[in-house]
Amino acid sequence: MDRIDKILNHDLFLYHLGKNNAAEADRRFCRHGMVHFLDVARIGTIIALEEGLELDREWIYAAALLHDCGKHEQYENGTPHEQASARIAPEILKDCGFDDKETDVIVTAISRHRDLEAAKEKNLNGVLYRADKASRACFACDAEKDCNWKDGKKNLTIRY
C-alpha cells in the first residue's frame, strides 16, 4: 500500500485535511477527518470482501481518504463537497502513482459518493457510498438526538 502511504504524506492532502479540521473544530456532529476517512476505507474493504467484489484495496483506500477532502469548501463557499473533492483528488492520485484509468475510477466514485443511485452499484461507486453511510456510529453519538439526519438514515445498529 505504498501509494496510500504517499497520499497520507502528500502536501495537498495534508493541506485539505488541515482545512477540514479547522472548519469543523467546533462541530458537534460527524466530522470529516482522518478517523472518518479510515473508517470508510476499512468498512469499504469489508463490503467488497463480503460482496465478492474484486476491487483493488488501494482504490478503496484512495477513494475513502479523498472523498471528503474538499468538505471545507462546502462550509466556506457552498461548493458541494463531492465536487470539490473530485476536483482536488486527481493531482494527489497522479502524484502518488495512480494511472489515468485508476484516477478516473476513483474520482468517479468520489464524485458520486452522495448519489443514491450509486448505492445499488456493485463497484467502487457503490462500495464508497455504502461505506460512507455505514461509517457513522449514530447509536453511540451524544448529538444523535439533535442530528438533522432522518431516523431511517441514522445507523442505530452496527452494520459492519
N, C-alpha and C positions, 0 to 999 in steps of 0.2 A: 504494500500500500504506500509505496514511495510517493506517488503523485498526490495522495491525500495529505501526507505529511508536508508536501510542498504548499498545498492550499493553506494548511494551518499556519504556515510561516510566511505566506505571501503578504507583502506590504499593503496591497489594495484590500485584501480580505480583512486584515487586521484593522485597517482604517475604518471600514464599514462596520465591523464588529464593535469598535470603539464608539462610533456614532450611534449605533443601536443602543448600546449600554447607556450612553449619556442621555439619549432621548427617553429611555424607559427607567431612569434611575428612581423616579418616584412612582412608577406604575405599580398598582396594586394587583393587577390581573396578570395573565400569562405574559411572559417576556420572550423576546426573540434574540437570544444569545446562544452561547456555546452549549449550555445544558439542553436547550430545546433542539438545537441542530443535531447533537449526538443522540438524543432520544429518537428523533425522526430517523436517523441513519440506522440505528440498531433495530428499531421496530420495522423499518422498511426491509432490512435483511431477513428478519423473521418472516414477514409476509411473503417475500419472494420464495423463501425456502418452503414454507407451508403450502404455497400455491404451485410449487414445482416450476417456477419461472426461472429460466436460465439467464439471469441478469448479472452482469459484472458487478461485483461488490463495490469496486471503485466508482462505478457510475452511481450506485445508490448513495454512497457516502458523499460524492461530489455534489449531487443534486441536493441532498439534505443539508450539507454545510452552506450551500449558496442560496437556497430557496427563499430565505428571508433577509439576505444581506442588505437589501435596499429598504427595509422596513422604515428606517429613519426618514426617508424621503416622503413617505406617506404622512408622517407627522409634520414634516417641515413645509411641504408644498402640495400635498394632496395626491401625489403620484401613486397610483395603485402599486403596492409593494411587489407584486408578482412581475409587473412591467419593469420597475426599477431594478429588481434583482436579475431579471433576464437580460437587461442592458449591461449590467456590471459583470456578470459571470463569464462571458466569452474571453475577455482579456486574461482573467485569472486562469481559466481552464487551459488556454493555449500556452500560457507561460509555464504551466505545471505539467505539460506533456500530453495533453489530450488532443487528438487529431480533429479535423473538421467534422467528420461523421459523429464521433463521440460528443463533441461540443454541441452539435445540432440536437442530438437525442436528449442530452442533459438540459440544455436551455429550453427545449420544448416542454419538458417535464416541469421545470421551474415556472415557466410562463403559464402553465395550466394547473398549478397546484391548488387553485381555488375554483376550478371549473368542475361543477358537479358531474358533467358528462365523463370527465376523466376518471372519476371514482370507479366506474364499471370496467375500465380497461385492464387487461392482463399484460401490462408492460410497465415501463418506468413511470409513465404518467400516472397510472392508477396506483402503483405502489407508493409514490410520493404523496399523492392526495390522501390515501388511506392512512399512511403512517403519520402524516402531519396531524390529521384529526385525532388519531388514536393516542397521540403523544401527550395529550392534556389529561392530567390526573384530577379532574373536577371533583371526584369523590373525596379528595384529601385537601381541597383548596379552601383556605379561610375566606376567600372572596366569592365563593361559588354562589351564594345567595344574592349577591349584587351584580353578578355577571350578566351581560346582555345576551349571551347565547341562550337560545330556547332550550327547555329541558330535554327535548328529544335529541338535541345535538350534543349535549353535555355527556362526558364519559363518567357515568356514575357507577360503573363497574370496571374491572380490569379486563381489557380485551387481549393484550399480548404481554 
